[in-house]
């Protein structure tokens, strides 16, 4: 089909998507809609169907069945229109190591249809946006892995696409580079709608507005992190570090709070570490009552094991959908 009539509130519309390799189903059925400006994380184990799904969205693969609409254009009937609206960074960035960054980005811009008169301006724009400006005249093969990933993102957005697809953009980065990449990806939101594939739970959690969990080619959870956690675990898992109070007094204080269950209480240096489960988000209430008791609240946040527990339950469970049932 060509472009439909009317305006489009969703950048992406996926309806009944299947992808087969021979007789083997890699993906499907998938039904998802993505609104403009969202940063969406596609989370799943290796082999779950993440990369196949991204490749269909990027017009790198054709769907076996179903319909995929990007900015109003069908990926089967109007692949060139779709490609002009999508920026794609595969898990292995498509770089030419013998080129300088400037040469490569200029080449990518021309391939993606940027007018000759605008190439230099667009290259300088994305170089500044991705932080590779000081490296524009450096040979790509001499760059660190982190800077090569940045160049990969730069080529994906050099033609100002509405939709950016990033497959494992933080793979192989060191901790500092991961933080920098997180800020870079968050900075793309607003100008672009972003879909990120990853298996690194903490980064997906900190980077994305919405999570899609894929298992065996099907979306088994679709919502923001808090809603998925609450639905899967029956509440939130919090971790707090408190000083200036003994173990018995802290437990008594927490036990008096409605909807709070202490699951572990251990010494952490001169302080006490409490792991607790709450039916709803009680962080503000817990913080206020601990401070009012005269104790020192050193830390209060989501447990680092919370999303991991959710992911393992969803990955190991049946492939029935646990989405919130609609568009976002």
C-alpha positions as CSV (number, residue, x, y, z in Angstrom):
1,X,0.0,0.0,0.0
2,X,1.1,3.6,-0.5
3,X,0.8,6.4,2.1
4,X,-2.6,6.4,3.7
5,X,-4.7,9.6,4.0
6,X,-4.6,11.8,7.1
7,X,-2.1,12.5,9.8
8,X,-0.2,9.9,11.7
9,X,0.0,9.9,15.5
10,X,2.3,6.8,15.4
11,X,5.7,6.7,13.8
12,X,5.5,2.9,13.8
13,X,2.5,0.6,13.3
14,X,3.1,-3.2,13.4
15,X,0.2,-5.4,12.8
16,X,0.4,-9.2,12.8
17,X,4.1,-9.3,11.9
18,X,5.7,-12.7,11.2
19,X,9.1,-13.5,9.8
20,X,10.1,-17.0,8.8
21,X,13.4,-18.4,7.7
22,X,12.3,-21.4,5.7
23,X,9.9,-23.3,7.9
24,X,11.3,-21.7,11.1
25,X,9.4,-18.9,12.7
26,X,11.9,-16.2,13.9
27,X,9.3,-13.5,14.8
28,X,5.5,-13.3,15.2
29,X,2.9,-12.5,15.9
30,X,3.9,-8.9,16.8
31,X,1.4,-6.0,17.2
32,X,3.0,-2.8,18.4
33,X,2.6,1.0,17.9
34,X,5.2,3.6,18.7
35,X,4.4,7.3,19.2
36,X,6.8,10.2,18.1
37,X,9.6,11.1,20.5
38,X,9.6,7.9,22.5
39,X,12.8,6.0,23.4
40,X,11.7,2.3,23.3
41,X,13.8,-0.6,24.5
42,X,13.6,-4.0,22.9
43,X,14.8,-6.4,25.5
44,X,15.3,-10.1,25.1
45,X,17.8,-13.0,25.2
46,X,20.0,-13.9,22.3
47,X,17.9,-15.6,19.6
48,X,14.6,-14.1,20.9
49,X,14.0,-12.2,17.7
50,X,15.3,-8.7,18.5
51,X,17.6,-8.2,15.5
52,X,15.1,-9.8,13.0
53,X,12.5,-7.3,14.2
54,X,14.8,-4.4,13.9
55,X,15.9,-5.5,10.4
56,X,12.3,-5.6,9.2
57,X,11.7,-2.1,10.6
58,X,14.8,-0.8,8.8
59,X,13.7,-2.4,5.5
60,X,16.7,-4.7,5.6
61,X,14.4,-7.7,5.6
62,X,10.9,-8.2,4.3
63,X,8.2,-9.5,6.6
64,X,6.7,-12.9,5.8
65,X,3.3,-11.8,6.8
66,X,1.6,-8.9,8.4
67,X,2.0,-5.2,7.9
68,X,4.7,-2.7,9.1
69,X,4.0,1.0,8.6
70,X,6.7,3.6,9.2
71,X,5.6,7.2,9.1
72,X,2.6,6.2,7.0
73,X,4.5,4.1,4.5
74,X,4.4,0.3,4.1
75,X,7.8,-1.4,4.2
76,X,6.8,-3.8,1.4
77,X,5.2,-1.4,-1.0
78,X,7.3,1.7,-0.3
79,X,10.7,0.6,0.9
80,X,12.6,3.6,-0.4
81,X,10.2,6.0,1.4
82,X,10.7,4.0,4.6
83,X,14.5,3.9,4.3
84,X,14.5,7.7,3.9
85,X,12.7,8.0,7.2
86,X,14.8,5.4,9.1
87,X,18.3,5.6,10.5
88,X,19.8,2.2,11.2
89,X,22.8,1.2,13.3
90,X,23.3,-2.6,13.1
91,X,25.1,-4.5,15.8
92,X,28.3,-4.2,13.7
93,X,28.5,-0.6,12.6
94,X,28.9,-0.3,8.7
95,X,32.1,1.7,8.8
96,X,35.0,2.0,6.3
97,X,38.1,1.9,8.5
98,X,40.4,3.5,5.8
99,X,38.2,6.6,5.5
100,X,38.3,9.7,7.7
101,X,35.2,10.4,9.8
102,X,34.4,13.4,7.5
103,X,34.8,11.3,4.3
104,X,32.6,8.5,5.6
105,X,29.8,10.7,6.9
106,X,29.8,12.7,3.7
107,X,29.6,9.5,1.7
108,X,26.7,8.2,4.0
109,X,24.9,11.5,3.6
110,X,25.0,11.3,-0.2
111,X,23.8,7.7,-0.1
112,X,20.9,8.7,2.1
113,X,19.8,11.4,-0.4
114,X,21.1,14.5,1.3
115,X,21.4,17.3,-1.2
116,X,25.0,18.0,-2.3
117,X,24.8,21.6,-1.1
118,X,23.7,20.4,2.4
119,X,26.2,17.6,2.9
120,X,28.8,19.6,4.7
121,X,26.3,21.2,7.0
122,X,24.6,17.9,7.9
123,X,28.0,16.2,8.6
124,X,29.0,19.0,10.9
125,X,25.6,18.9,12.6
126,X,25.7,15.2,13.4
127,X,29.4,15.3,14.3
128,X,28.6,17.9,17.0
129,X,25.5,16.1,18.1
130,X,27.4,12.8,18.6
131,X,30.6,14.3,19.9
132,X,32.9,13.3,17.1
133,X,33.6,16.8,15.9
134,X,37.2,16.8,17.1
135,X,37.7,13.5,15.2
136,X,36.3,14.5,11.8
137,X,39.7,14.3,10.1
138,X,40.9,11.2,11.9
139,X,40.9,7.8,10.1
140,X,38.1,5.7,11.4
141,X,40.3,2.6,11.9
142,X,42.4,4.5,14.5
143,X,39.4,5.4,16.6
144,X,38.5,3.7,19.9
145,X,35.5,1.4,19.9
146,X,33.4,4.0,21.7
147,X,34.1,6.7,19.0
148,X,33.4,4.2,16.3
149,X,30.0,3.6,17.8
150,X,29.4,7.3,17.8
151,X,30.3,7.5,14.2
152,X,27.9,4.7,13.6
153,X,25.1,6.7,15.2
154,X,26.1,9.8,13.3
155,X,25.7,8.0,9.9
156,X,22.3,6.8,11.1
157,X,21.0,10.3,11.7
158,X,22.8,12.3,9.0
159,X,19.7,12.5,6.8
160,X,17.4,13.6,9.7
161,X,15.3,10.4,9.9
162,X,12.1,10.4,12.0
163,X,12.9,6.9,13.4
164,X,16.3,5.6,14.6
165,X,17.0,1.9,15.1
166,X,20.0,1.0,17.3
167,X,21.0,-2.6,17.6
168,X,23.1,-3.2,20.8
169,X,24.7,0.3,20.7
170,X,26.5,-0.1,24.0
171,X,27.9,-3.6,23.3
172,X,31.6,-3.7,24.1
173,X,31.8,-0.2,25.7
174,X,33.6,0.5,28.9
175,X,31.6,2.0,31.9
176,X,32.5,5.6,31.0
177,X,31.6,5.1,27.4
178,X,28.3,3.5,28.4
179,X,27.3,6.6,30.4
180,X,28.3,8.8,27.6
181,X,26.3,6.7,25.1
182,X,23.3,6.8,27.4
183,X,23.3,10.6,27.4
184,X,23.8,10.6,23.6
185,X,20.8,8.3,23.0
186,X,18.6,10.3,25.4
187,X,19.6,13.4,23.5
188,X,18.2,11.9,20.3
189,X,14.7,11.9,21.7
190,X,12.6,14.8,20.6
191,X,14.2,15.1,17.2
192,X,13.8,11.3,16.6
193,X,11.8,8.4,17.8
194,X,14.3,5.7,19.0
195,X,14.1,1.9,19.2
196,X,17.1,0.3,21.0
197,X,17.8,-3.4,21.2
198,X,19.8,-4.6,24.1
199,X,20.3,-7.4,26.6
200,X,21.9,-5.1,29.2
201,X,19.1,-4.6,31.7
202,X,20.4,-1.7,33.6
203,X,21.1,0.4,30.6
204,X,17.7,-0.3,29.0
205,X,16.1,0.7,32.3
206,X,18.0,4.0,32.5
207,X,17.7,4.9,28.8
208,X,14.2,4.0,27.7
209,X,10.7,5.4,28.4
210,X,9.1,2.1,27.5
211,X,10.1,-1.5,27.4
212,X,9.2,-4.3,24.9
213,X,10.2,-7.7,26.2
214,X,10.5,-10.3,23.4
215,X,10.6,-14.0,23.9
216,X,10.5,-16.7,21.2
217,X,9.6,-14.0,18.6
218,X,6.6,-12.6,20.6
219,X,6.2,-9.5,22.7
220,X,5.4,-10.8,26.2
221,X,5.5,-7.4,28.0
222,X,4.9,-3.9,26.7
223,X,4.8,-0.9,29.1
224,X,7.0,1.4,31.2
225,X,9.4,-0.3,33.6
226,X,7.4,0.4,36.8
227,X,4.2,-1.1,35.3
228,X,5.9,-4.2,34.1
229,X,7.6,-4.7,37.4
230,X,4.4,-4.2,39.4
231,X,2.5,-6.6,37.2
232,X,5.1,-9.3,37.1
233,X,6.4,-9.2,40.7
234,X,3.2,-7.9,42.3
235,X,4.9,-4.7,43.5
236,X,8.2,-2.8,43.7
237,X,11.5,-4.0,45.1
238,X,13.4,-1.2,46.9
239,X,16.8,-1.1,48.5
240,X,17.7,1.5,51.2
241,X,20.8,2.2,53.2
242,X,20.3,3.8,56.7
243,X,22.7,4.9,59.4
244,X,22.2,6.2,63.0
245,X,19.7,3.5,64.0
246,X,20.0,-0.1,65.3
247,X,18.6,-3.2,63.5
248,X,15.6,-3.6,65.8
249,X,14.6,0.0,65.6
250,X,14.8,0.1,61.8
251,X,12.8,-3.1,61.4
252,X,10.2,-1.8,63.8
253,X,10.0,1.5,61.8
254,X,9.6,-0.3,58.5
255,X,7.1,-2.8,59.9
256,X,4.8,0.0,60.9
257,X,4.6,1.3,57.3
258,X,1.5,0.1,55.4
259,X,2.2,-2.0,52.4
260,X,5.9,-2.4,53.1
261,X,7.5,-5.9,53.6
262,X,11.1,-6.3,54.7
263,X,12.7,-9.2,52.8
264,X,16.3,-8.7,54.0
265,X,18.1,-6.6,56.6
266,X,21.9,-6.8,56.7
267,X,24.9,-4.8,57.9
268,X,26.6,-2.7,55.3
269,X,29.7,-1.1,56.9
270,X,28.5,1.2,59.7
271,X,25.0,1.3,58.2
272,X,22.1,-1.1,57.6
273,X,20.9,-2.3,54.2
274,X,17.2,-3.1,53.9
275,X,15.7,-4.9,50.9
276,X,11.9,-4.3,50.9
277,X,8.9,-5.1,48.8
278,X,6.0,-2.6,48.4
279,X,2.6,-3.0,46.7
280,X,2.9,0.5,45.2
281,X,5.7,3.2,44.9
282,X,6.3,4.1,48.6
283,X,9.6,5.8,48.2
284,X,8.5,9.3,49.2
285,X,6.7,7.9,52.3
286,X,9.6,5.7,53.3
287,X,12.1,8.6,52.9
288,X,10.0,11.0,55.0
289,X,9.4,8.6,57.8
290,X,13.0,7.6,58.1
291,X,14.2,11.2,58.2
292,X,11.5,12.1,60.7
293,X,12.6,9.3,63.0
294,X,16.1,10.9,63.3
295,X,17.9,8.2,61.3
296,X,20.2,9.1,58.3
297,X,18.9,8.0,54.9
298,X,22.0,7.4,52.8
299,X,20.4,5.6,49.8
300,X,16.9,4.8,48.6
301,X,16.2,3.3,45.1
302,X,14.9,0.5,43.0
303,X,16.7,-2.8,43.8
304,X,19.4,-3.6,41.3
305,X,17.9,-7.2,41.1
306,X,14.4,-6.0,40.3
307,X,14.5,-5.8,36.5
308,X,16.7,-8.9,36.4
309,X,14.0,-10.8,38.3
310,X,11.3,-9.5,35.9
311,X,13.3,-10.3,32.8
312,X,14.1,-13.9,34.0
313,X,10.4,-14.6,34.8
314,X,9.2,-13.2,31.4
315,X,12.0,-15.0,29.5
316,X,11.4,-18.3,31.1
317,X,7.6,-18.1,31.2
318,X,5.0,-18.9,28.5
319,X,4.9,-16.6,25.4
320,X,1.5,-15.2,26.2
321,X,1.2,-11.5,26.0
322,X,1.3,-9.4,29.2
323,X,1.1,-6.0,27.5
324,X,-1.1,-3.2,28.6
325,X,-3.2,-4.0,25.6
326,X,-3.0,-0.9,23.5
327,X,-1.1,1.8,21.7
328,X,1.2,4.2,23.5
